[in-house]
Amino acid sequence: MNYFCIMKVDYIIVGLGLAGLAFTHELKKHNKTFIVFEDESQNASKVAGGMYNPVILKRFTPVWDAKNQLEIALPFYKEIETVLNNKYDFPIDTHRLFTSVEEQNNWFATCDNPVLSPYMVPEVHKKTYEGLESPFGYGKLQNTGRITTKQLLDDYRAYLLENDKLIYDTFDYGNIQLVNNSVKYQNIKAKYIVFCEGFGIKRNPFFKDLPLREAKGELITIYAPKLKIDFVLKSALFIMPLGDDLFKVGATFNWKDKTNQPTEEGKQELLTKLDKLIKVPFEVVDHVAGIRPTVKDRRPLVGIHAQFTQLAVLNGLGTRGVMIAPIVAKELYNHIENNTELRKEIDIERFVL
Ligand SMILES: Cc1cc2nc3c(=O)[nH]c(=O)nc-3n(C[C@H](O)[C@H](O)[C@H](O)COP(=O)(O)OP(=O)(O)OC[C@H]3O[C@@H](n4cnc5c(N)ncnc54)[C@H](O)[C@@H]3O)c2cc1C
């Protein structure tokens, strides 16, 4: 980088996971100039299952804000598909394995919910599949799907790199200079910095005290040629077909380990649950881990710093970044540029820093 030449942009973005991607896309749509820093220190967005589904399948209740999120998210991924000329959104049904008559009854009781009725099919799905025991059948969800987040991020990063909008480097918070309603970083002058670092926020002196209750998650990929399911199976874990007899299986929750490394303990936990669920041979071919940026109150962390108004944050996407990222990116953009109010439940103002 030539340090004598000043680069002027509207925004510096720190982190290019799902949050950074969604915000960057919003900037692009509004013809704002920007530069992104990414150091591959976190990988939640890359390892994510990528599923979108508006129903909490443990309790059969609606996901918070699901209808609004999906209304923004699905067109958002279509737009990105057009920009990058590739496919990332793969609609696929989800089957929830019932374990009792009580669960069947709870399913029927929830199907009437107007938010969930377009998704929940009001019947017990009785079809049997080789290697799967299902004495109580399944609840079937339609209009659900999966975003291939790793491919999406790989392609989007390549696209930004080609257009000189991405720098692969660790953003060094110590080099920020706050000057007259703008900010300088190295040779870059910007109006705003938006931090989208996922769990990396813990290194950020301006936002590190926001109450992230991060949860590490591990996933394995198995090769199981006899498992013939063309839906996401949800039980004690999820099994998601990837094609070519490969299936993603996950995920664990660990609130102690803060590393991105896959562990033998995590793998064994998944295998123990998987052995109870499927009775066909399989082989583990991949194993990954990442840290979910989950929050104490399970709502995103969005907003402008109370003291330094050039600095903003987009984080706390938790376990559902695919659905949440596009809507909160839009809300933050409008808040910064058009002074619209943030919803109280996502605004970082709800926490005293
Ligand atoms: C195992 C697992 C399964 C999941 N499954 C699903 C799912 O099926 N559906 C779903 O919707 N969600 C799922 N999630 C949750 C989802 O992954 C997250 O909500 C989402 O990825 C968070 O995105 P993010 O951009 O905020 O954070 P991240 O993906 O962590 O991205 C932050 C980025 O910032 C970069 N960064 C950080 N600090 C710096 C710095 N100082 N300088 C430069 N770059 C920096 C990091 O390298 C990283 O690329 C899953 C998560 C895990 C771990």
The ligand as an ORCA input file, in Angstrom:
! r2SCAN-3c Opt
* xyz 0 1
  C     -21.481    -24.490     13.581
  C     -22.363    -23.331     13.195
  C     -23.525    -23.557     12.489
  C     -24.343    -22.487     12.117
  N     -25.463    -22.730     11.374
  C     -26.238    -21.700     10.981
  C     -27.354    -21.923     10.141
  O     -27.642    -23.049      9.721
  N     -28.119    -20.837      9.784
  C     -27.817    -19.571     10.207
  O     -28.525    -18.626      9.841
  N     -26.749    -19.332     10.999
  C     -25.958    -20.362     11.403
  N     -24.882    -20.140     12.202
  C     -24.695    -18.770     12.740
  C     -24.019    -17.872     11.722
  O     -22.861    -18.499     11.294
  C     -23.709    -16.521     12.348
  O     -24.884    -15.899     12.820
  C     -23.066    -15.557     11.339
  O     -22.168    -16.250     10.543
  C     -22.353    -14.416     12.016
  O     -21.824    -13.599     10.998
  P     -20.870    -12.387     11.319
  O     -20.515    -11.769     10.029
  O     -21.458    -11.522     12.373
  O     -19.571    -13.044     12.023
  P     -18.384    -13.905     11.386
  O     -18.865    -14.897     10.427
  O     -17.582    -14.387     12.546
  O     -17.560    -12.853     10.562
  C     -16.732    -11.885     11.160
  C     -15.588    -11.598     10.196
  O     -14.772    -10.542     10.709
  C     -13.401    -10.861     10.526
  N     -12.638    -10.103     11.513
  C     -12.801    -10.107     12.850
  N     -11.939     -9.244     13.441
  C     -11.217     -8.672     12.450
  C     -10.164     -7.698     12.406
  N      -9.688     -7.089     13.517
  N      -9.625     -7.365     11.199
  C     -10.090     -7.934     10.052
  N     -11.114     -8.861     10.038
  C     -11.653     -9.217     11.216
  C     -13.361    -12.366     10.722
  O     -12.247    -12.967     10.128
  C     -14.676    -12.810     10.049
  O     -14.523    -13.102      8.684
  C     -24.007    -21.169     12.530
  C     -22.823    -20.940     13.214
  C     -21.991    -22.005     13.548
  C     -20.690    -21.734     14.263
*
